[in-house]
Amino acid sequence: MASSKVSDDVIDAIAAQPWVLDHQVGMVGISYPGISQLFVASTQPPSLNSITPLSVLDDSYRSTLYPGGILNTGFAVKWTSEIGRAHV
């Protein structure tokens, strides 16, 4: 997952394009891209006008990392450790 600095830079780069109305951008995504929007929006980039996260989780610990109380040793371990490093 991208760090908040990288996310802010991407938002600013898109907002600076001449075809972007009022230099304001929005984000939309399902599942992982939806969850990513929540993290990006938490940094409040000035050019981010709106987000539309779809099919996001309310508790990624229980539903992704430990579904049913069992450690998901697939992508979830790496994903949660990357999120933790990016948002500390």
Backbone hydrogen bonds in HBPLUS format (Angstrom, degrees):
<---DONOR---> <-ACCEPTOR-->    atom                        ^
c    i                          cat <-CA-CA->   ^        H-A-AA   ^      H-
h    n   atom  resd res      DA  || num        DHA   H-A  angle D-A-AA Bond
n    s   type  num  typ     dist DA aas  dist angle  dist       angle   num
A0007-SER N   A0003-SER O   2.98 MM   4  6.24 164.1  2.00 154.2 159.2     1
A0008-ASP N   A0004-SER O   2.88 MM   4  6.01 160.0  1.92 147.2 152.4     2
A0009-ASP N   A0005-LYS O   2.97 MM   4  6.18 155.3  2.03 146.0 153.0     3
A0010-VAL N   A0006-VAL O   2.93 MM   4  6.22 155.4  1.99 152.3 158.6     4
A0011-ILE N   A0007-SER O   2.97 MM   4  6.20 167.1  1.98 154.5 157.7     5
A0012-ASP N   A0008-ASP O   2.90 MM   4  6.08 165.0  1.93 150.5 154.8     6
A0013-ALA N   A0009-ASP O   2.88 MM   4  6.04 153.7  1.95 144.4 151.9     7
A0014-ILE N   A0010-VAL O   2.99 MM   4  6.22 160.2  2.03 153.7 158.2     8
A0015-ALA N   A0011-ILE O   2.90 MM   4  6.08 164.9  1.93 152.5 157.4     9
A0016-ALA N   A0012-ASP O   3.03 MM   4  6.12 136.5  2.22 141.2 151.3    10
A0017-GLN N   A0014-ILE O   3.09 MM   3  5.53 163.0  2.12 114.7 120.1    11
A0020-VAL N   A0017-GLN O   3.18 MM   3  5.64 169.1  2.19 118.7 120.9    12
A0023-HIS N   A0020-VAL O   3.27 MM   3  5.23 167.8  2.29 117.7 116.2    13
A0024-GLN N   A0021-LEU O   3.28 MM   3  6.37 161.5  2.31 134.6 133.7    14
A0025-VAL N   A0047-SER O   2.85 MM  22  6.12 165.9  1.86 167.4 171.1    15
A0049-ASN N   A0025-VAL O   2.68 MM  24  5.53 161.1  1.71 160.6 167.6    16
A0027-MET N   A0050-SER O   3.02 MM  23  6.50 141.3  2.17 135.2 146.7    17
A0052-THR N   A0027-MET O   2.81 MM  25  6.12 129.5  2.07 137.8 153.8    18
A0054-LEU N   A0029-GLY O   2.88 MM  25  6.01 157.3  1.93 166.3 168.4    19
A0031-SER N   A0054-LEU O   2.94 MM  23  6.33 151.6  2.02 151.6 158.3    20
A0034-GLY N   A0031-SER O   2.90 MM   3  5.05 120.3  2.27 102.8 119.3    21
A0035-ILE N   A0031-SER O   2.86 MM   4  6.18 154.5  1.92 159.0 167.5    22
A0036-SER N   A0032-TYR O   2.85 MM   4  6.08 160.6  1.89 157.2 163.0    23
A0037-GLN N   A0033-PRO O   3.18 MM   4  6.34 144.1  2.32 134.9 142.7    24
A0038-LEU N   A0035-ILE O   3.03 MM   3  5.33 126.1  2.33 103.3 116.6    25
A0039-PHE N   A0035-ILE O   3.41 MM   4  6.89 152.0  2.49 148.7 155.3    26
A0040-VAL N   A0036-SER O   2.95 MM   4  6.27 163.2  1.98 155.1 160.1    27
A0041-ALA N   A0037-GLN O   2.79 MM   4  5.88 169.6  1.80 154.5 157.7    28
A0042-SER N   A0038-LEU O   3.10 MM   4  6.18 138.0  2.29 134.2 144.6    29
A0043-THR N   A0040-VAL O   3.07 MM   3  5.65 155.7  2.13 114.3 121.3    30
A0044-GLN N   A0041-ALA O   2.94 MM   3  5.09 156.7  2.00 108.8 116.5    31
A0048-LEU N   A0045-PRO O   3.10 MM   3  5.49 161.8  2.13 116.2 122.0    32
A0063-SER N   A0059-ASP O   2.97 MM   4  6.08 169.9  1.98 162.7 165.7    33
A0064-THR N   A0060-SER O   2.93 MM   4  5.00 145.3  2.06 121.2 129.4    34
A0065-LEU N   A0060-SER O   3.00 MM   5  6.45 160.7  2.04 159.0 165.2    35
A0066-TYR N   A0061-TYR O   2.78 MM   5  5.98 143.3  1.91 156.1 168.3    36
A0072-ASN N   A0065-LEU O   2.82 MM   7  5.30 165.3  1.84 152.5 152.0    37
A0069-GLY N   A0066-TYR O   3.04 MM   3  4.90 156.8  2.09 124.9 119.8    38
A0070-ILE N   A0067-PRO O   3.18 MM   3  5.71 171.1  2.19 117.4 120.0    39
A0079-TRP N   A0075-PHE O   2.94 MM   4  6.01 168.4  1.95 161.7 165.4    40
A0080-THR N   A0076-ALA O   2.91 MM   4  5.94 169.6  1.92 150.3 152.7    41
A0081-SER N   A0077-VAL O   3.13 MM   4  6.26 155.1  2.19 145.4 152.4    42
A0082-GLU N   A0078-LYS O   2.96 MM   4  6.18 152.1  2.04 150.5 158.1    43
A0083-ILE N   A0079-TRP O   2.99 MM   4  6.26 156.4  2.04 149.9 156.5    44
A0084-GLY N   A0080-THR O   2.98 MM   4  6.12 158.3  2.03 142.9 148.9    45
A0085-ARG N   A0081-SER O   3.07 MM   4  6.30 154.2  2.14 143.1 149.0    46
A0086-ALA N   A0082-GLU O   2.99 MM   4  6.13 156.5  2.04 148.0 154.6    47
A0087-HIS N   A0083-ILE O   3.05 MM   4  6.11 138.9  2.22 148.0 157.1    48
